[in-house]
Each structure stands twice: as C-alpha cells, then as structure tokens.
Amino acid sequence: MRYLKGIGIILVLLFVVIVAVENFAPMSTTVRFKLNLLFWNYETPDMSLYLVTIIAFLLGVFFTGLYGIGERFRLKRQIKKLTREIQEKDKELNSLRNLPVTSEEVKNTEVSEVT
C-alpha cells in the first residue's frame, strides 16, 4: 500500500509539472484585481496567474485544514461521550449478571375470562 501511495504522489506531481510546462505562456500573463466598495477602493499590484493559482490553492488547503481540525475535535468529543456511555452500560450489565439467583417460584397468574 505504501508503494501505491508513492506512485500516486509521483503521478500527481508529474501531472502538475506537465500542466505548468504546457501552459507557461498563458499563466505568465499578469493580472490586477480591483475591489471597489462604497468608501474604500483597493487594487492589487500586477501578479502573474501562477501566483494567483498558488494563492488560491494555498487558501483552499488552509480552509480545508481548518475544517478538518474542527471535524476531528467534534469526532473526539463524540468518541469520549460514546465511550462513557459504553462504560455505564457495561457497569449496568455486570450488576445485572451478579444478581443473586433466588429459588422462589414466580406466581403464574392467569386471566380468567368473564362470560
């Protein structure tokens, strides 16, 4: 399995390199972004599309990582809750198993029919 993961990573990196080489000229063009709000205007300096692509990728990795961290903490909390619940149920089961056996007969009450 370890080798398959390594081969997969190599194939993805090879794909990225091929895309970067094939699209060198279009990705080298520069762009400028503008943000016009009511009282605030902002314009970025000239950036190549490579830089924009890398920034977008890194933002995606960052926000996905934040989501993953939040999900991990939520799942840890749920695991602790379920573990406590299992322990309580095991205690209850053990206490029921250790009940003394009685020799008293249980009265069998039959319902008589009214005619």
CORWOTA-V184802 format. One record per backbone hydrogen bond with DSSP energy under -0.5 kcal/mol. NH is the residue of the N-H (numbers start at 1). CO is the residue of the C=O. If there is no record, write none. Layout:
# CORWOTA-V184802
{{NH,CO} {NH,CO}}
This chain:
# CORWOTA-V184802
{{5,1} {6,2} {7,3} {8,4} {9,5} {10,6} {11,7} {12,8} {13,9} {14,10} {15,11} {16,12} {17,13} {18,14} {19,15} {20,16} {21,17} {22,18} {23,19} {24,21} {27,23} {28,24} {28,25} {29,26} {31,47} {35,42} {37,35} {37,40} {42,35} {44,33} {47,31} {49,27} {49,29} {50,27} {52,48} {53,49} {54,50} {55,51} {56,52} {57,53} {58,54} {59,55} {60,56} {61,57} {62,58} {63,59} {64,60} {65,61} {66,62} {67,63} {68,64} {69,65} {70,66} {71,67} {72,68} {73,69} {74,70} {75,71} {76,72} {77,73} {78,74} {79,75} {80,76} {81,77} {82,78} {83,79} {84,80} {85,81} {86,82} {87,83} {88,84} {89,85} {90,86} {91,87} {92,88} {93,89} {94,90} {95,91} {96,92} {97,93} {98,94} {99,96} {109,107} {110,108} {112,110} {115,113}}
